[in-house]
Amino acid sequence: MRTGPRLSLLVLLPLVLAVTGCGTEVPGGPAPDRAELEARAHAAQTRVEHVYVTEAEGFRPALQSAGVIGDDGFQLTYVGPAGEQLTLSAERRPFTERDCAAPPAGDTCVKEGGGWYRRSADRHAYLRNENGLRVELAAPLSVGRDLLRGAAAEAHRADDAELDAVLPRRTSGSGPVERGDLPPVGDGAPDNGVGASG
């Protein structure tokens, strides 16, 4: 009976699995501070309850696009693998049946599900009213309608972790901006003096 190697392998297998399993779980960091999230939203001239996010396969949020729209709404653009763009916005500007019945010249608008689908010469969008907000997901016509519809269905009010991920970071704004052309003494005016050569 050659049980030695097999027994050794059986003894080592749990150790191998334990080692390879290390690090596969990402530890959850500290929960975002709600007061800080609200302060970041305020600094961005919006409100946490106006921040909506979505999911679409292959698309990632372009964080530099995150910011206010209208008075205190929020807008965020998602970029796909080939540079396609989906723009999600939520603002206090409800969309009505009347808006859909009389779209701008050249546009078409139809009721679909709990909202509307609108199309212009170069863009299309899904819109719905929710939580007192107009939630809109828009894209160029090069983005397929099925993809747009799916992303619109996934659009939801951001939870704290999502707020932390997409809200712009606050800058400290403390103290004067450092300038390299100010002399260390005198009234602080830049030194524009000319040398001996004129």
MOJOQUI-V960390 format. One line per field, one symbol per residue. phi: phi as a letter, one per 40 degrees, with the letter a starting at -180 (. if undefined). psi: psi as a letter, one per 20 degrees, with the letter a starting at -180 (. if undefined). burial: + if it has 16 or more other C-alpha atoms within 10 Angstrom, else -. A space follows every 10 residues. Layout:
phi->???
psi->???
burial->???
This chain:
phi->.bcdcccccc ccdccccccc ccgccccccc cdcccccccc ccccgbbdcc cbbabadgcb ccccccicbg cacbbabbbc cbgcbbbbba acadcbdcdc cbcddgcbab cagcabbbbb cbbaabbaba fgbcbbbbac cccccccccc cccccacccc ccdccbcdcc ccgcgcccbc bcccbgcgcd cbcccccg
psi->pmighggggh hhghgghggh ipihpopprq pqphhhghhh gghjkaqhii oqrapppiqq pnhiipaqpb gkaqqppppr hjjqppopqp rmmqprhghh hmrqpiqqpq ppcjbqpqpa hiqrqpqqpp kjqoppoqrq iipqhggggg hhhiprppag hhghhhpqqq qgjprqpppi jpqirajjqq ojqqahi.
burial->---------- ---------- ---------- ------++++ +-++++++++ ++++++--++ +----++++- -+++++++++ ----++++++ ++--+----+ -------++- ----++++++ ---+++++++ --++++++++ --+-+--++- ++--++++-- --++-+++-- ---------- ---------- --------
